[in-house]
Amino acid sequence: MRDTAAGALLGKSLVVYDPTLEMAVDVFPCEDGHAQERSLLDRVLYTVESGDVFVMDRNFFVRKFLANIASLKGYLICRHHHHHQQCPMTAQGEERLLGETETGQVFE
């Protein structure tokens, strides 16, 4: 269908990668090519175990998802967008500069 302008969109998948194993450990397929990956987040929660650490893109910075990971005793690392309206954050203490990367500073 690549040569057809009216062709259907391909489905999507949200993949959980384990860097220790160097492989995908969970795949959440979606046949709707128009869906956002965020629509699959509830399915990811069924796989969260205590102590899991998720490193994710800011597109997954969704209040309900973050709160559910925390309630399951999981952790997350996410780049926070300063102008993110859906999930405003309040610091629980002073930010600490941890270091620098090629793209900017890292705070905790």
Secondary structure, DSSP 8 states (H G I E B T S, - for coil): -TT-TT-----EEEEEEETTTTEEEEEEEES-TT--GGGGHHHHHTT--TT-EEEE-GGG--HHHHHHHHHTT-EEEE---TT-SSS----SS---EEEEETTEEEE-
